[in-house]
Amino acid sequence: MAVYTEVSNDDAQTLLTHLELGQLQSLRGIEGGIENTNYFVDSDSGRHVLTLFERLSFEQLPFYLYLMQHLAQHGVPVPDPAADANGGILHKVNGKPAALVNRLRGKSELAPGVAHCAAVGTMLARMHLAGRGFERHQPNLRGLPWWNETMPVVLPYLDPDQAALLRSELAYQNHVAQSSAYAALPRGPVHADLFRDNVMFDQGADGRPELTGFFDFYFAGVDTWLFDLAVCLNDWCIDLADGSTDPARTAALLDAYIAERPLIAQERQLLPAMLRAGALRFWISRLWDYHLPREASMLKAHDPAHFERVLRARASHPVAVAA
């Protein structure tokens, strides 16, 4: 999240009035992330998050917003977009497409333990299963075609060793995508960006962490569920310093996921490849954001080197799933 477009108190109040959500109490820009403009909006009807979409179009956005609404209606804890009197959930603020959603309780856990990872695995599987009934379709816009298009743009910023790694890994992923095993992978709506800072936890009555929600669905699309699982494993279950696998957290997340949705044989076969694909996707996008940044009043680009380390670790030490 970041702030590219300034929103005034009057702008926020106009939207709240349109949505019949009462009077504005406070408005605060959110720092972090890279794609959209985000504000915390408190009104006398509750706490909300306002997002102005800087890259996604009015035509693309219904997929994300109605997916969130669908998941919320099927028991998955996600932000539910606020609707106007006509049922519309896509709005306009300062000429930009915008949405207002309820603010989830709790906070992100940036140093997760086994219990956090197990909770994420369980809810991720439930989210995938709930998404089967969602009728809209939109591809993962940061999938393999985007990697192929973006590689030539970021290559000039790499040293020869990095460039060789990027070229060889992308060739490998194109090869995997043409295989019969890949064609057999189950597919549906995926979050595609379920990092530690996109999940909220609170303390449950038993003292254990309670997962209170997944948010920031604006990289979602239809893709393989295995890719979504790999993206999670690449963030929740690694050592941030060197990109290496944490066995206990990996087992906790995988076992919890599989308890809700068992993996088919092709998923077990291709998990190592999808872990590499997940690392490649975020290495490329972070290279792009770091070397070709957009102006924003609040923006902190992520370090591309992190996912280069993860990719090298995934390639040299594959993670296997027991049959």
Rosetta blueprint (number, residue, H / E / L):
1 M L
2 A E
3 V E
4 Y L
5 T L
6 E L
7 V L
8 S L
9 N H
10 D H
11 D H
12 A H
13 Q H
14 T H
15 L H
16 L H
17 T H
18 H H
19 L L
20 E L
21 L L
22 G L
23 Q L
24 L E
25 Q E
26 S E
27 L E
28 R E
29 G E
30 I L
31 E L
32 G L
33 G L
34 I L
35 E L
36 N L
37 T E
38 N E
39 Y E
40 F E
41 V E
42 D E
43 S E
44 D L
45 S L
46 G E
47 R E
48 H E
49 V E
50 L E
51 T E
52 L E
53 F L
54 E L
55 R L
56 L L
57 S L
58 F L
59 E L
60 Q L
61 L H
62 P H
63 F H
64 Y H
65 L H
66 Y H
67 L H
68 M H
69 Q H
70 H H
71 L H
72 A H
73 Q H
74 H L
75 G L
76 V L
77 P L
78 V L
79 P L
80 D L
81 P E
82 A L
83 A L
84 D L
85 A L
86 N L
87 G L
88 G L
89 I L
90 L L
91 H E
92 K E
93 V E
94 N L
95 G L
96 K E
97 P E
98 A E
99 A E
100 L E
101 V E
102 N E
103 R L
104 L L
105 R L
106 G L
107 K E
108 S L
109 E L
110 L L
111 A L
112 P L
113 G L
114 V H
115 A H
116 H H
117 C H
118 A H
119 A H
120 V H
121 G H
122 T H
123 M H
124 L H
125 A H
126 R H
127 M H
128 H H
129 L H
130 A H
131 G H
132 R H
133 G H
134 F L
135 E L
136 R L
137 H L
138 Q L
139 P E
140 N L
141 L L
142 R L
143 G L
144 L H
145 P H
146 W H
147 W H
148 N H
149 E H
150 T H
151 M H
152 P H
153 V H
154 V H
155 L H
156 P H
157 Y H
158 L L
159 D L
160 P H
161 D H
162 Q H
163 A H
164 A H
165 L H
166 L H
167 R H
168 S H
169 E H
170 L H
171 A H
172 Y H
173 Q H
174 N H
175 H H
176 V H
177 A H
178 Q L
179 S L
180 S H
181 A H
182 Y H
183 A H
184 A L
185 L L
186 P L
187 R E
188 G E
189 P E
190 V E
191 H L
192 A L
193 D L
194 L L
195 F L
196 R H
197 D H
198 N H
199 V E
200 M E
201 F E
202 D E
203 Q E
204 G L
205 A L
206 D L
207 G L
208 R L
209 P E
210 E E
211 L E
212 T E
213 G E
214 F E
215 F L
216 D L
217 F L
218 Y L
219 F L
220 A L
221 G E
222 V E
223 D E
224 T E
225 W H
226 L H
227 F H
228 D H
229 L H
230 A H
231 V H
232 C H
233 L H
234 N H
235 D H
236 W H
237 C L
238 I E
239 D L
240 L L
241 A L
242 D L
243 G L
244 S L
245 T E
246 D L
247 P H
248 A H
249 R H
250 T H
251 A H
252 A H
253 L H
254 L H
255 D H
256 A H
257 Y H
258 I H
259 A H
260 E H
261 R L
262 P L
263 L L
264 I L
265 A H
266 Q H
267 E H
268 R H
269 Q H
270 L H
271 L H
272 P H
273 A H
274 M H
275 L H
276 R H
277 A H
278 G H
279 A H
280 L H
281 R H
282 F H
283 W H
284 I H
285 S H
286 R H
287 L H
288 W H
289 D H
290 Y H
291 H H
292 L L
293 P L
294 R L
295 E L
296 A L
297 S L
298 M E
299 L L
300 K L
301 A L
302 H L
303 D L
304 P L
305 A H
306 H H
307 F H
308 E H
309 R H
310 V H
311 L H
312 R H
313 A H
314 R H
315 A H
316 S H
317 H L
318 P L
319 V L
320 A L
321 V L
322 A L
323 A L
